[in-house]
Protein backbone atom coordinates (compact mmCIF):
# COMPACT_ATOMS: atom_id res chain seq x y z
CA UNK A 1 0.00 0.00 0.00
CA UNK A 2 1.22 3.45 -0.89
CA UNK A 3 1.26 5.73 2.13
CA UNK A 4 -0.22 9.16 1.40
CA UNK A 5 -0.21 10.79 4.82
CA UNK A 6 1.81 9.89 7.85
CA UNK A 7 1.22 11.87 11.02
CA UNK A 8 3.97 11.56 13.63
CA UNK A 9 3.79 12.86 17.23
CA UNK A 10 1.58 15.78 16.23
CA UNK A 11 0.91 18.31 18.97
CA UNK A 12 -1.30 21.39 19.11
CA UNK A 13 -2.30 23.69 21.94
CA UNK A 14 -4.60 26.67 22.11
CA UNK A 15 -3.10 28.70 24.93
CA UNK A 16 -2.57 26.25 27.78
CA UNK A 17 -5.26 23.92 26.48
CA UNK A 18 -3.51 20.98 24.88
CA UNK A 19 -5.91 19.84 22.15
CA UNK A 20 -3.70 17.30 20.40
CA UNK A 21 -1.21 15.28 22.41
CA UNK A 22 1.18 13.14 20.45
CA UNK A 23 -0.99 11.97 17.56
CA UNK A 24 0.38 9.16 15.39
CA UNK A 25 -1.49 7.69 12.48
CA UNK A 26 -1.36 7.25 8.74
CA UNK A 27 -3.57 7.08 5.69
CA UNK A 28 -2.88 4.82 2.71
CA UNK A 29 -3.91 5.47 -0.85
CA UNK A 30 -7.53 4.50 -1.49
CA UNK A 31 -8.29 4.12 2.18
CA UNK A 32 -11.38 5.55 3.88
CA UNK A 33 -10.61 6.46 7.47
CA UNK A 34 -13.28 7.77 9.82
CA UNK A 35 -12.36 9.69 12.94
CA UNK A 36 -14.96 9.50 15.69
CA UNK A 37 -15.07 10.76 19.24
CA UNK A 38 -16.95 13.17 21.43
CA UNK A 39 -16.98 16.93 20.94
CA UNK A 40 -13.79 18.55 22.10
CA UNK A 41 -11.72 15.41 21.62
CA UNK A 42 -9.60 17.14 18.96
CA UNK A 43 -10.95 15.48 15.80
CA UNK A 44 -11.60 18.67 13.88
CA UNK A 45 -8.38 20.26 15.08
CA UNK A 46 -6.48 17.23 13.80
CA UNK A 47 -8.07 17.61 10.36
CA UNK A 48 -7.41 21.36 10.35
CA UNK A 49 -3.80 20.75 11.34
CA UNK A 50 -3.37 18.33 8.45
CA UNK A 51 -4.16 20.99 5.84
CA UNK A 52 -2.44 23.65 7.96
CA UNK A 53 -5.51 25.77 8.66
CA UNK A 54 -4.16 25.44 12.17
CA UNK A 55 -0.43 25.49 12.70
CA UNK A 56 0.73 22.43 14.64
CA UNK A 57 3.08 23.07 17.56
CA UNK A 58 5.18 20.02 16.95
CA UNK A 59 5.51 16.69 15.22
CA UNK A 60 5.62 15.76 11.57
CA UNK A 61 3.11 15.53 8.76
CA UNK A 62 4.67 13.37 6.07
CA UNK A 63 2.94 13.73 2.74
CA UNK A 64 4.30 11.52 -0.05
CA UNK A 65 7.53 11.10 1.85
CA UNK A 66 8.13 14.78 2.68
CA UNK A 67 7.54 16.53 5.99
CA UNK A 68 5.34 19.47 5.07
CA UNK A 69 6.02 21.24 8.37
CA UNK A 70 9.53 22.03 7.15
CA UNK A 71 9.86 25.67 6.22
CA UNK A 72 10.95 25.13 2.61
CA UNK A 73 7.71 23.43 1.63
CA UNK A 74 5.24 25.37 -0.52
CA UNK A 75 2.15 25.33 1.67
CA UNK A 76 -0.16 26.59 -1.08
CA UNK A 77 0.84 23.85 -3.46
CA UNK A 78 0.46 21.23 -0.72
CA UNK A 79 -3.07 22.45 0.09
CA UNK A 80 -4.17 21.93 -3.51
CA UNK A 81 -3.37 18.23 -3.02
CA UNK A 82 -5.90 18.01 -0.18
CA UNK A 83 -9.61 18.61 -0.72
CA UNK A 84 -11.39 20.05 2.29
CA UNK A 85 -15.11 19.86 3.01
CA UNK A 86 -16.30 22.00 5.90
CA UNK A 87 -19.13 21.58 8.34
CA UNK A 88 -20.49 25.01 7.35
CA UNK A 89 -20.00 24.36 3.58
CA UNK A 90 -18.19 27.69 3.10
CA UNK A 91 -19.16 28.04 -0.54
CA UNK A 92 -17.90 31.28 -2.04
CA UNK A 93 -20.94 33.52 -1.64
CA UNK A 94 -20.02 35.82 -4.50
CA UNK A 95 -19.80 33.04 -7.09
CA UNK A 96 -22.39 30.78 -8.64
CA UNK A 97 -22.19 27.00 -8.39
CA UNK A 98 -20.10 26.55 -11.53
CA UNK A 99 -17.61 29.29 -10.65
CA UNK A 100 -17.29 27.94 -7.13
CA UNK A 101 -15.92 24.80 -8.76
CA UNK A 102 -13.72 26.55 -11.35
CA UNK A 103 -12.13 29.46 -9.47
CA UNK A 104 -9.52 27.33 -7.72
CA UNK A 105 -8.69 25.40 -10.87
CA UNK A 106 -8.22 28.59 -12.88
CA UNK A 107 -6.52 30.85 -10.33
CA UNK A 108 -4.48 28.29 -8.42
CA UNK A 109 -3.87 25.39 -10.81
CA UNK A 110 -3.73 27.64 -13.87
CA UNK A 111 -6.13 25.57 -15.94
CA UNK A 112 -7.95 27.20 -18.84
CA UNK A 113 -11.59 28.18 -18.33
CA UNK A 114 -12.83 25.54 -20.79
CA UNK A 115 -10.87 22.76 -19.14
CA UNK A 116 -11.90 23.92 -15.66
CA UNK A 117 -15.56 24.01 -16.62
CA UNK A 118 -15.38 20.57 -18.14
CA UNK A 119 -13.80 19.13 -14.99
CA UNK A 120 -16.24 21.05 -12.76
CA UNK A 121 -19.20 19.68 -14.71
CA UNK A 122 -17.84 16.16 -14.40
CA UNK A 123 -17.77 16.37 -10.60
CA UNK A 124 -21.00 18.35 -10.33
CA UNK A 125 -22.59 15.42 -12.13
CA UNK A 126 -21.07 13.02 -9.61
CA UNK A 127 -22.74 14.92 -6.76
CA UNK A 128 -25.94 15.47 -8.77
CA UNK A 129 -25.73 19.26 -8.84
CA UNK A 130 -24.97 19.80 -12.53
CA UNK A 131 -28.37 21.36 -13.17
CA UNK A 132 -27.76 24.09 -10.63
CA UNK A 133 -24.63 25.65 -12.14
CA UNK A 134 -26.26 29.10 -12.38
CA UNK A 135 -27.51 29.19 -8.80
CA UNK A 136 -25.86 31.29 -6.11
CA UNK A 137 -25.07 29.56 -2.79
CA UNK A 138 -27.78 31.49 -0.92
CA UNK A 139 -30.39 29.97 -3.23
CA UNK A 140 -29.50 26.38 -2.29
CA UNK A 141 -30.50 24.12 0.57
CA UNK A 142 -27.92 22.89 3.05
CA UNK A 143 -27.59 19.48 1.46
CA UNK A 144 -27.20 21.02 -2.00
CA UNK A 145 -24.56 23.42 -0.73
CA UNK A 146 -22.60 20.60 0.81
CA UNK A 147 -22.73 18.57 -2.40
CA UNK A 148 -21.43 21.58 -4.34
CA UNK A 149 -18.71 21.99 -1.73
CA UNK A 150 -17.71 18.36 -2.30
CA UNK A 151 -17.62 18.95 -6.07
CA UNK A 152 -15.52 22.07 -5.55
CA UNK A 153 -12.96 20.07 -3.59
CA UNK A 154 -13.03 17.19 -6.09
CA UNK A 155 -12.53 19.53 -9.04
CA UNK A 156 -9.03 20.27 -7.75
CA UNK A 157 -8.42 16.52 -8.18
CA UNK A 158 -6.75 16.13 -4.79
CA UNK A 159 -4.93 13.07 -3.48
CA UNK A 160 -6.88 13.03 -0.23
CA UNK A 161 -10.33 14.36 0.64
CA UNK A 162 -10.76 15.69 4.17
CA UNK A 163 -14.31 15.92 5.52
CA UNK A 164 -14.84 17.93 8.70
CA UNK A 165 -18.21 16.82 10.07
CA UNK A 166 -19.84 17.30 6.66
CA UNK A 167 -23.36 16.49 7.83
CA UNK A 168 -23.40 18.08 11.29
CA UNK A 169 -24.95 21.36 10.12
CA UNK A 170 -27.62 19.68 8.00
CA UNK A 171 -31.28 19.03 8.63
CA UNK A 172 -31.85 15.32 9.28
CA UNK A 173 -33.57 14.80 5.94
CA UNK A 174 -30.58 16.20 4.05
CA UNK A 175 -27.95 14.10 5.79
CA UNK A 176 -28.83 11.14 3.60
CA UNK A 177 -28.14 12.83 0.25
CA UNK A 178 -24.68 13.94 1.37
CA UNK A 179 -23.76 10.57 2.88
CA UNK A 180 -24.91 8.87 -0.31
CA UNK A 181 -22.53 11.02 -2.38
CA UNK A 182 -19.68 10.31 0.06
CA UNK A 183 -20.37 6.62 -0.12
CA UNK A 184 -20.16 6.75 -3.90
CA UNK A 185 -16.84 8.55 -3.66
CA UNK A 186 -15.54 5.88 -1.32
CA UNK A 187 -16.59 3.23 -3.82
CA UNK A 188 -14.75 5.14 -6.56
CA UNK A 189 -11.58 4.47 -4.61
CA UNK A 190 -10.96 8.00 -3.34
CA UNK A 191 -8.69 8.41 -0.32
CA UNK A 192 -10.87 9.92 2.37
CA UNK A 193 -10.37 11.11 5.91
CA UNK A 194 -13.72 11.77 7.53
CA UNK A 195 -14.45 13.35 10.89
CA UNK A 196 -18.01 12.32 11.62
CA UNK A 197 -20.73 11.72 14.14
CA UNK A 198 -22.53 9.43 11.69
CA UNK A 199 -21.78 6.05 13.27
CA UNK A 200 -23.76 4.19 10.61
CA UNK A 201 -21.62 5.72 7.88
CA UNK A 202 -18.39 5.04 9.76
CA UNK A 203 -19.37 1.44 10.31
CA UNK A 204 -20.49 0.77 6.76
CA UNK A 205 -18.11 2.77 4.57
CA UNK A 206 -14.78 3.08 6.36
CA UNK A 207 -11.80 0.75 6.06
CA UNK A 208 -10.54 1.89 9.41
CA UNK A 209 -12.00 3.78 12.35
CA UNK A 210 -9.99 6.03 14.63
CA UNK A 211 -11.47 6.84 18.02
CA UNK A 212 -10.15 10.02 19.61
CA UNK A 213 -10.56 10.99 23.23
CA UNK A 214 -9.13 14.02 25.04
CA UNK A 215 -6.51 14.78 22.41
CA UNK A 216 -5.14 11.28 21.89
CA UNK A 217 -6.03 8.38 19.65
CA UNK A 218 -7.55 6.01 22.15
CA UNK A 219 -8.16 3.18 19.76
CA UNK A 220 -8.07 2.42 16.06
CA UNK A 221 -9.02 -0.59 14.01
CA UNK A 222 -11.39 -2.08 11.51
CA UNK A 223 -14.97 -0.90 11.89
CA UNK A 224 -16.26 -4.35 12.93
CA UNK A 225 -13.75 -4.53 15.72
CA UNK A 226 -14.28 -0.95 16.96
CA UNK A 227 -18.06 -1.10 16.88
CA UNK A 228 -18.59 -4.70 17.99
CA UNK A 229 -15.56 -5.42 20.06
CA UNK A 230 -13.91 -2.27 21.39
CA UNK A 231 -10.88 -2.96 23.55
CA UNK A 232 -10.77 0.30 25.47
CA UNK A 233 -13.30 1.08 28.15
CA UNK A 234 -13.69 4.70 26.97
CA UNK A 235 -14.45 3.56 23.41
CA UNK A 236 -17.17 1.33 24.82
CA UNK A 237 -18.45 4.20 26.91
CA UNK A 238 -18.56 6.55 23.91
CA UNK A 239 -20.27 4.07 21.64
CA UNK A 240 -22.81 3.22 24.31
CA UNK A 241 -23.77 6.88 24.76
CA UNK A 242 -23.91 7.72 21.02
CA UNK A 243 -25.64 4.57 19.83
CA UNK A 244 -28.16 4.76 22.62
CA UNK A 245 -29.22 8.21 21.51
CA UNK A 246 -30.23 6.96 18.06
CA UNK B 1 -36.76 87.53 -2.46
CA UNK B 2 -38.80 86.70 -5.45
CA UNK B 3 -38.69 83.66 -7.62
CA UNK B 4 -38.45 86.06 -10.50
CA UNK B 5 -35.08 87.21 -9.17
CA UNK B 6 -33.84 83.65 -8.60
CA UNK B 7 -34.82 82.81 -12.15
CA UNK B 8 -33.06 85.88 -13.51
CA UNK B 9 -29.86 85.16 -11.63
CA UNK B 10 -29.90 81.59 -12.86
CA UNK B 11 -30.53 82.60 -16.47
CA UNK B 12 -27.76 85.20 -16.30
CA UNK B 13 -25.22 82.91 -14.71
CA UNK B 14 -26.11 79.36 -15.68
CA UNK B 15 -22.85 78.71 -17.58
CA UNK B 16 -20.89 79.49 -14.42
CA UNK B 17 -23.14 77.32 -12.27
CA UNK B 18 -22.86 74.54 -14.80
CA UNK B 19 -19.07 74.73 -14.94
CA UNK B 20 -18.89 74.79 -11.16
CA UNK B 21 -21.23 71.82 -10.84
CA UNK B 22 -19.23 69.97 -13.50
CA UNK B 23 -15.99 70.58 -11.63
CA UNK B 24 -17.58 69.45 -8.35
CA UNK B 25 -18.86 66.24 -9.93
CA UNK B 26 -15.58 65.45 -11.69
CA UNK B 27 -13.52 65.96 -8.53
CA UNK B 28 -16.00 63.94 -6.44
CA UNK B 29 -16.22 61.03 -8.87
CA UNK B 30 -12.47 60.68 -9.44
CA UNK B 31 -11.62 61.20 -5.77
CA UNK B 32 -14.22 58.77 -4.47
CA UNK B 33 -12.96 56.09 -6.84
CA UNK B 34 -9.30 56.76 -6.03
CA UNK B 35 -10.14 56.96 -2.32
CA UNK B 36 -11.95 53.63 -2.50
CA UNK B 37 -8.94 52.03 -4.22
CA UNK B 38 -6.61 53.43 -1.53
CA UNK B 39 -8.97 52.09 1.14
CA UNK B 40 -9.15 48.64 -0.47
CA UNK B 41 -5.38 48.35 -0.82
CA UNK B 42 -4.81 49.38 2.78
CA UNK B 43 -7.51 46.98 3.89
CA UNK B 44 -5.87 44.08 2.02
CA UNK B 45 -2.42 44.82 3.44
CA UNK B 46 -3.73 45.31 6.96
CA UNK B 47 -5.38 41.88 6.97
CA UNK B 48 -2.28 39.95 5.83
CA UNK B 49 -1.90 37.16 8.38
CA UNK B 50 1.20 37.27 10.55
CA UNK B 51 4.16 35.85 8.67
CA UNK B 52 6.43 33.15 10.00
CA UNK B 53 9.64 34.90 8.95
CA UNK B 54 10.88 37.72 11.13
CA UNK B 55 11.91 40.07 8.32
CA UNK B 56 8.47 40.06 6.75
CA UNK B 57 6.88 40.60 10.15
CA UNK B 58 8.94 43.73 10.75
CA UNK B 59 8.22 45.17 7.31
CA UNK B 60 4.52 44.53 7.77
CA UNK B 61 4.58 46.19 11.17
CA UNK B 62 6.25 49.31 9.76
CA UNK B 63 3.83 49.50 6.83
CA UNK B 64 0.83 49.08 9.12
CA UNK B 65 2.09 51.79 11.45
CA UNK B 66 2.41 54.18 8.50
CA UNK B 67 -1.14 53.33 7.42
CA UNK B 68 -2.45 53.92 10.93
CA UNK B 69 -0.74 57.31 11.11
CA UNK B 70 -2.19 58.20 7.72
CA UNK B 71 -5.70 57.24 8.76
CA UNK B 72 -5.44 59.09 12.08
CA UNK B 73 -4.07 62.28 10.52
CA UNK B 74 -6.58 62.57 7.72
CA UNK B 75 -9.57 61.56 9.79
CA UNK B 76 -8.53 63.78 12.66
CA UNK B 77 -7.99 67.08 10.80
CA UNK B 78 -10.44 69.18 8.75
CA UNK B 79 -10.17 68.85 4.99
CA UNK B 80 -10.07 72.62 4.62
CA UNK B 81 -6.85 72.67 6.67
CA UNK B 82 -5.43 69.67 4.79
CA UNK B 83 -6.09 71.51 1.54
CA UNK B 84 -4.01 74.48 2.74
CA UNK B 85 -1.22 72.30 4.12
CA UNK B 86 -0.89 70.14 1.00
CA UNK B 87 -1.32 72.89 -1.57
CA UNK B 88 1.03 75.42 0.01
CA UNK B 89 3.23 72.82 1.67
CA UNK B 90 4.05 71.04 -1.58
CA UNK B 91 5.12 74.35 -3.09
CA UNK B 92 7.13 75.50 -0.09
CA UNK B 93 8.77 72.25 0.99
CA UNK B 94 9.22 70.36 -2.26
CA UNK B 95 8.93 73.16 -4.79
CA UNK B 96 6.10 71.29 -6.50
CA UNK B 97 3.58 73.75 -7.89
CA UNK B 98 0.46 71.71 -8.17
CA UNK B 99 -2.20 72.54 -10.66
CA UNK B 100 -5.27 73.43 -8.57
CA UNK B 101 -7.36 70.68 -10.12
CA UNK B 102 -4.71 68.04 -9.47
CA UNK B 103 -4.29 69.32 -5.93
CA UNK B 104 -8.04 69.05 -5.42
CA UNK B 105 -8.06 65.44 -6.61
CA UNK B 106 -5.11 64.54 -4.37
CA UNK B 107 -6.60 66.16 -1.28
CA UNK B 108 -10.07 64.68 -1.61
CA UNK B 109 -8.70 61.24 -2.60
CA UNK B 110 -6.39 60.81 0.34
CA UNK B 111 -9.02 62.20 2.66
CA UNK B 112 -11.58 59.73 1.32
CA UNK B 113 -8.95 56.97 1.41
CA UNK B 114 -8.52 57.42 5.16
CA UNK B 115 -12.22 56.92 5.76
CA UNK B 116 -12.50 54.14 3.20
CA UNK B 117 -9.60 52.25 4.82
CA UNK B 118 -11.65 51.95 7.99
CA UNK B 119 -14.83 51.10 6.08
CA UNK B 120 -12.99 48.37 4.14
CA UNK B 121 -11.42 46.99 7.31
CA UNK B 122 -14.89 46.71 8.81
CA UNK B 123 -16.11 45.11 5.58
CA UNK B 124 -13.34 42.51 5.59
CA UNK B 125 -13.85 41.62 9.26
CA UNK B 126 -17.56 41.15 8.64
CA UNK B 127 -16.91 38.41 6.06
CA UNK B 128 -17.36 34.95 7.53
CA UNK B 129 -14.07 33.31 8.53
CA UNK B 130 -15.18 30.25 6.55
CA UNK B 131 -14.75 32.14 3.27
CA UNK B 132 -11.06 32.72 4.04
CA UNK B 133 -10.61 29.13 5.16
CA UNK B 134 -12.25 27.68 2.08
CA UNK B 135 -10.07 29.87 -0.13
CA UNK B 136 -6.93 28.81 1.77
CA UNK B 137 -8.01 25.19 1.62
CA UNK B 138 -7.99 25.18 -2.19
CA UNK B 139 -4.49 26.63 -2.12
CA UNK B 140 -5.13 30.34 -2.62
CA UNK B 141 -2.63 32.85 -1.28
CA UNK B 142 -3.78 35.84 0.78
CA UNK B 143 -3.91 38.05 -2.31
CA UNK B 144 -5.65 35.45 -4.46
CA UNK B 145 -8.38 34.93 -1.87
CA UNK B 146 -8.70 38.67 -1.36
CA UNK B 147 -9.14 39.54 -5.03
CA UNK B 148 -11.23 36.54 -6.09
CA UNK B 149 -13.36 35.81 -3.05
CA UNK B 150 -13.26 38.37 -0.27
CA UNK B 151 -13.11 41.77 -1.96
CA UNK B 152 -16.04 41.14 -4.33
CA UNK B 153 -18.15 40.47 -1.24
CA UNK B 154 -16.62 43.38 0.66
CA UNK B 155 -17.29 45.79 -2.20
CA UNK B 156 -20.93 44.79 -2.27
CA UNK B 157 -21.20 45.24 1.49
CA UNK B 158 -19.45 48.61 1.65
CA UNK B 159 -21.31 50.10 -1.31
CA UNK B 160 -23.84 51.95 0.89
CA UNK B 161 -21.01 53.42 2.96
CA UNK B 162 -19.14 54.34 -0.23
CA UNK B 163 -22.23 56.08 -1.57
CA UNK B 164 -22.25 58.01 1.67
CA UNK B 165 -18.64 59.07 1.12
CA UNK B 166 -19.53 60.12 -2.40
CA UNK B 167 -22.33 62.38 -1.16
CA UNK B 168 -20.04 63.84 1.50
CA UNK B 169 -17.41 64.50 -1.18
CA UNK B 170 -19.87 66.36 -3.41
CA UNK B 171 -20.65 68.66 -0.51
CA UNK B 172 -17.15 68.92 0.94
CA UNK B 173 -15.42 69.84 -2.30
CA UNK B 174 -16.88 73.26 -1.51
CA UNK B 175 -14.01 73.81 0.93
CA UNK B 176 -11.57 73.62 -1.97
CA UNK B 177 -12.49 77.20 -2.85
CA UNK B 178 -9.81 78.17 -0.32
CA UNK B 179 -7.15 77.03 -2.76
CA UNK B 180 -9.03 78.52 -5.69
CA UNK B 181 -10.51 75.41 -7.26
CA UNK B 182 -13.36 76.58 -9.49
CA UNK B 183 -16.00 74.25 -8.14
CA UNK B 184 -19.64 75.15 -7.51
CA UNK B 185 -19.12 77.12 -4.29
CA UNK B 186 -16.26 79.09 -5.82
CA UNK B 187 -18.36 79.93 -8.87
CA UNK B 188 -21.29 81.00 -6.72
CA UNK B 189 -18.97 83.24 -4.73
CA UNK B 190 -17.84 84.84 -7.99
CA UNK B 191 -21.44 85.35 -9.05
CA UNK B 192 -22.29 87.11 -5.78
CA UNK B 193 -19.19 89.22 -6.21
CA UNK B 194 -20.89 90.77 -9.21
CA UNK B 195 -24.54 90.88 -8.21
CA UNK B 196 -24.42 91.08 -4.37
CA UNK B 197 -27.53 88.88 -4.22
CA UNK B 198 -26.11 86.44 -1.68
CA UNK B 199 -29.27 84.64 -0.63
CA UNK B 200 -30.69 84.06 -4.11
CA UNK B 201 -27.39 83.00 -5.62
CA UNK B 202 -26.55 80.53 -2.87
CA UNK B 203 -30.13 79.27 -2.86
CA UNK B 204 -29.61 78.22 -6.48
CA UNK B 205 -26.31 76.56 -5.51
CA UNK B 206 -28.03 74.60 -2.74
CA UNK B 207 -30.58 73.36 -5.25
CA UNK B 208 -27.82 72.19 -7.59
CA UNK B 209 -25.98 70.41 -4.75
CA UNK B 210 -29.17 68.66 -3.72
CA UNK B 211 -29.88 67.62 -7.29
CA UNK B 212 -26.39 66.12 -7.60
CA UNK B 213 -26.40 64.23 -4.32
CA UNK B 214 -29.93 62.94 -4.87
CA UNK B 215 -29.11 61.69 -8.38
CA UNK B 216 -25.91 60.01 -7.22
CA UNK B 217 -27.71 58.23 -4.39
CA UNK B 218 -30.34 56.87 -6.79
CA UNK B 219 -27.74 55.71 -9.32
CA UNK B 220 -25.74 53.87 -6.65
CA UNK B 221 -28.85 52.24 -5.22
CA UNK B 222 -29.64 50.94 -8.69
CA UNK B 223 -26.06 49.70 -9.02
CA UNK B 224 -26.35 47.82 -5.72
CA UNK B 225 -29.39 45.98 -7.00
CA UNK B 226 -27.58 45.07 -10.21
CA UNK B 227 -24.65 43.69 -8.22
CA UNK B 228 -26.99 41.47 -6.24
CA UNK B 229 -27.92 39.71 -9.47
CA UNK B 230 -31.21 38.04 -10.26
CA UNK B 231 -33.22 36.53 -7.45
CA UNK B 232 -33.95 33.44 -9.54
CA UNK B 233 -31.86 30.93 -11.39
CA UNK B 234 -32.63 28.54 -14.21
CA UNK B 235 -32.03 24.84 -13.99
CA UNK B 236 -29.84 23.55 -16.78
CA UNK B 237 -31.21 20.69 -18.88
CA UNK B 238 -34.85 19.85 -19.28
CA UNK B 239 -35.17 16.80 -17.08
CA UNK B 240 -37.10 16.93 -13.86
CA UNK B 241 -35.01 17.59 -10.85
CA UNK B 242 -34.18 14.53 -8.79
Interface residues (C-beta under 8 A of the other chain):
Chain A: X51 X53 X71 X76 X77 X78 X79 X80 X82 X83 X84 X86 X88 X89 X90 X91 X92 X93 X94 X95 X96 X103 X104 X107 X108 X109 X128 X130 X131 X132 X133 X134 X135 X136 X139 X149 X152 X153 X156
Chain B: X52 X128 X130 X131 X133 X134 X135 X136 X137 X138 X139 X140 X141 X144 X148 X149 X152 X153 X156 X229 X232 X233 X234 X235 X236 X237 X239 X241 X242
